Amino acid sequence: MNDKPIYVTFVTKKLEDSFEELKEGKYESKKIYEYIEKAITTLRQNPEAGTKIAKRLWPLIYVKEYSIVNLWKYNLPEGWRLVYTIKEEDIKILSIILEWFNHKDYERRFGY
């Protein structure tokens, strides 16, 4: 992209808290936490590491609630998906995590 600093954040404090709760959960929750943590590390290096989702496929909830102008997915192990948007500002680039879910819930959200 360019030489601006890159940050990864969550769209809401509630989502960030849900992420932190995964760390304290049972085995599967801890694994998902680790997957997301690795994705965050990757996105800090390259916000475009995921796959860009065509605008015609965007769930309206993301457009209405977050006024997104782009949408990306990052494939996590075991069929999990992380959905995020990228916002470039004058002095920084933000990868904003919107949701993560298993493949079945991902397909339901996107209407596949």
C-alpha positions as CSV (number, residue, x, y, z in Angstrom):
1,M,0.0,0.0,0.0
2,N,2.5,2.7,1.2
3,D,4.6,3.7,4.1
4,K,1.8,4.6,6.5
5,P,1.7,2.7,9.8
6,I,-0.8,-0.2,9.8
7,Y,-3.1,-1.0,12.7
8,V,-5.7,-3.8,13.2
9,T,-8.7,-3.0,15.4
10,F,-12.2,-4.3,16.0
11,V,-15.3,-2.6,14.8
12,T,-16.8,-2.4,18.3
13,K,-15.5,-2.9,21.9
14,K,-18.0,-5.7,22.3
15,L,-16.4,-7.6,19.4
16,E,-12.9,-7.0,20.9
17,D,-14.2,-8.3,24.3
18,S,-15.6,-11.4,22.5
19,F,-12.2,-12.0,21.0
20,E,-10.5,-11.7,24.4
21,E,-13.0,-14.1,25.9
22,L,-12.0,-16.8,23.4
23,K,-8.6,-16.9,25.1
24,E,-10.2,-18.0,28.4
25,G,-12.6,-20.5,26.7
26,K,-12.4,-24.2,26.1
27,Y,-10.1,-25.9,23.6
28,E,-11.9,-24.9,20.4
29,S,-12.3,-21.3,21.6
30,K,-8.6,-21.1,22.4
31,K,-7.7,-22.4,18.9
32,I,-10.0,-19.8,17.2
33,Y,-8.3,-17.1,19.4
34,E,-4.9,-18.3,18.1
35,Y,-6.1,-18.3,14.5
36,I,-7.4,-14.8,14.8
37,E,-4.3,-13.6,16.6
38,K,-2.1,-15.0,13.7
39,A,-4.4,-13.3,11.2
40,I,-4.0,-10.0,13.0
41,T,-0.3,-10.3,12.8
42,T,-0.5,-10.9,9.1
43,L,-2.9,-8.0,8.5
44,R,-0.5,-5.7,10.4
45,Q,2.1,-6.5,7.8
46,N,-0.3,-6.5,4.8
47,P,-3.9,-5.4,5.1
48,E,-4.6,-6.9,1.6
49,A,-3.6,-10.4,2.7
50,G,-7.2,-11.6,2.5
51,T,-9.5,-11.9,-0.5
52,K,-11.4,-8.9,-1.6
53,I,-15.2,-9.6,-1.8
54,A,-17.1,-8.2,-4.8
55,K,-19.5,-5.4,-3.8
56,R,-22.5,-7.3,-5.2
57,L,-21.9,-10.0,-2.5
58,W,-21.7,-7.6,0.5
59,P,-24.3,-8.3,3.2
60,L,-26.4,-5.2,3.6
61,I,-25.9,-5.3,7.4
62,Y,-22.2,-4.2,6.9
63,V,-23.2,-1.4,4.6
64,K,-25.9,-0.1,6.9
65,E,-24.2,-0.5,10.2
66,Y,-20.6,0.3,9.3
67,S,-20.8,2.3,6.0
68,I,-18.1,0.1,4.5
69,V,-16.5,1.0,1.2
70,N,-14.6,-2.3,0.8
71,L,-14.9,-5.8,2.3
72,W,-12.3,-8.5,2.7
73,K,-12.3,-12.1,4.0
74,Y,-9.3,-13.9,5.6
75,N,-9.5,-17.7,5.6
76,L,-8.6,-19.1,8.9
77,P,-7.8,-22.8,9.5
78,E,-10.6,-25.4,9.8
79,G,-13.1,-23.5,7.6
80,W,-13.3,-20.4,9.8
81,R,-13.5,-16.9,8.2
82,L,-12.5,-13.5,9.4
83,V,-14.3,-10.5,7.7
84,Y,-12.8,-7.1,7.7
85,T,-12.7,-3.7,6.0
86,I,-9.8,-1.5,5.3
87,K,-9.8,2.2,6.0
88,E,-7.0,4.4,4.8
89,E,-6.6,7.7,6.6
90,D,-4.1,10.6,6.1
91,I,-1.6,9.2,8.6
92,K,-2.5,5.5,9.0
93,I,-4.2,2.4,7.6
94,L,-6.7,0.5,9.6
95,S,-7.8,-3.1,9.1
96,I,-11.2,-3.2,11.0
97,I,-12.4,-6.7,12.0
98,L,-16.2,-6.9,11.5
99,E,-16.8,-10.6,12.3
100,W,-15.5,-14.1,12.4
101,F,-17.4,-17.3,12.0
102,N,-17.4,-20.9,10.9
103,H,-17.9,-21.7,7.3
104,K,-21.6,-22.6,7.7
105,D,-22.4,-19.3,9.4
106,Y,-20.3,-17.4,6.8
107,E,-22.3,-19.0,4.0
108,R,-25.5,-18.0,5.8
109,R,-24.4,-14.4,6.3
110,F,-23.4,-14.1,2.6
111,G,-26.4,-16.0,1.3
112,Y,-24.4,-18.7,-0.5
